[in-house]
């Protein structure tokens, strides 16, 4: 089990390696709200990063039941296909 800070320490080096970053906050309902920054904001691979790395890592944080990223404009079906190809599980909602 990881804390939010530990999860971000796992994710951020990979994003920063491409001049990007992200912020995340968990609300009282257990939803992690993600905001991509830097180059990640306009990256054409944002859905892959979200489905394969960010969502999977944040769902390992105790209390997180859902992850949303308003900047990811892919359908849940597309995100599920990406996650499946990457072995990251399902993305049930966006």
C-alpha positions as a printed NumPy array, in Angstrom:
array([[  0.   ,   0.   ,   0.   ],
       [  1.162,   3.498,  -0.855],
       [  0.335,   6.975,   0.304],
       [ -0.566,   9.631,  -2.247],
       [  2.905,  11.146,  -1.879],
       [  4.558,   7.758,  -2.514],
       [  2.374,   7.214,  -5.57 ],
       [  3.335,  10.633,  -6.937],
       [  7.009,   9.829,  -6.321],
       [  6.535,   6.802,  -8.576],
       [  4.697,   8.696, -11.312],
       [  6.436,  12.075, -11.427],
       [  9.947,  11.008, -12.519],
       [  8.467,   9.407, -15.61 ],
       [  6.455,  12.503, -16.459],
       [  9.296,  14.89 , -15.684],
       [ 11.572,  12.887, -17.973],
       [  9.411,  14.289, -20.771],
       [  9.108,  17.846, -19.308],
       [  5.698,  17.133, -17.819],
       [  4.185,  16.819, -14.376],
       [  0.877,  16.303, -12.603],
       [ -1.028,  17.134,  -9.454],
       [ -3.513,  14.922,  -7.662],
       [ -5.973,  15.462,  -4.853],
       [ -8.254,  12.936,  -3.22 ],
       [-11.712,  14.101,  -2.211],
       [-13.838,  12.787,   0.664],
       [-15.557,  10.291,  -1.66 ],
       [-12.25 ,   8.616,  -2.556],
       [-12.001,  10.148,  -6.022],
       [ -8.495,  11.163,  -7.069],
       [ -8.635,  14.234,  -9.296],
       [ -5.639,  14.451, -11.61 ],
       [ -4.359,  17.553, -13.368],
       [ -1.575,  17.126, -15.917],
       [  0.909,  19.996, -16.311],
       [  3.702,  21.065, -18.623],
       [  4.137,  19.135, -21.839],
       [  1.694,  16.493, -20.558],
       [ -1.176,  18.948, -21.078],
       [ -0.863,  18.712, -24.858],
       [  0.743,  15.293, -25.234],
       [ -0.978,  13.048, -27.77 ],
       [ -0.191,  10.057, -25.523],
       [ -1.946,  11.414, -22.428],
       [ -4.567,   8.629, -22.536],
       [ -1.836,   5.98 , -22.505],
       [ -0.07 ,   7.637, -19.577],
       [ -3.341,   7.976, -17.704],
       [ -4.641,   4.438, -18.311],
       [ -1.32 ,   2.642, -17.987],
       [  0.528,   4.487, -15.247],
       [ -1.405,   7.179, -13.423],
       [ -4.722,   5.457, -12.806],
       [ -3.14 ,   2.12 , -11.918],
       [ -0.716,   3.687,  -9.447],
       [ -3.295,   5.933,  -7.785],
       [ -5.774,   3.081,  -7.334],
       [ -3.135,   1.413,  -5.126],
       [ -3.459,   4.292,  -2.64 ],
       [ -5.689,   3.267,   0.286],
       [ -9.042,   5.005,   0.105],
       [ -8.873,   5.818,  -3.608],
       [-11.863,   4.279,  -5.371],
       [-11.874,   6.246,  -8.607],
       [ -9.456,   8.353, -10.651],
       [-10.561,  11.142, -12.986],
       [ -8.587,  13.385, -15.303],
       [-10.662,  15.983, -17.134],
       [ -7.84 ,  16.53 , -19.631],
       [ -8.077,  12.973, -20.946],
       [-10.542,  13.017, -23.832],
       [-10.832,   9.322, -24.584],
       [-13.899,   7.195, -24.084],
       [-13.981,   4.635, -21.276],
       [-13.993,   1.928, -23.979],
       [-10.781,   3.303, -25.493],
       [ -9.161,   3.657, -22.073],
       [-10.123,   0.067, -21.255],
       [ -8.49 ,  -1.145, -24.461],
       [ -5.316,   0.807, -23.707],
       [ -5.219,  -0.45 , -20.118],
       [ -5.79 ,  -4.015, -21.283],
       [ -2.979,  -3.843, -23.824],
       [ -0.675,  -2.52 , -21.112],
       [ -1.815,  -5.079, -18.542],
       [ -3.139,  -2.308, -16.299],
       [ -6.727,  -3.485, -15.76 ],
       [ -9.982,  -1.732, -16.556],
       [-10.837,   1.935, -16.57 ],
       [-14.514,   1.895, -15.652],
       [-15.205,   5.587, -15.882],
       [-13.571,   8.845, -16.754]])
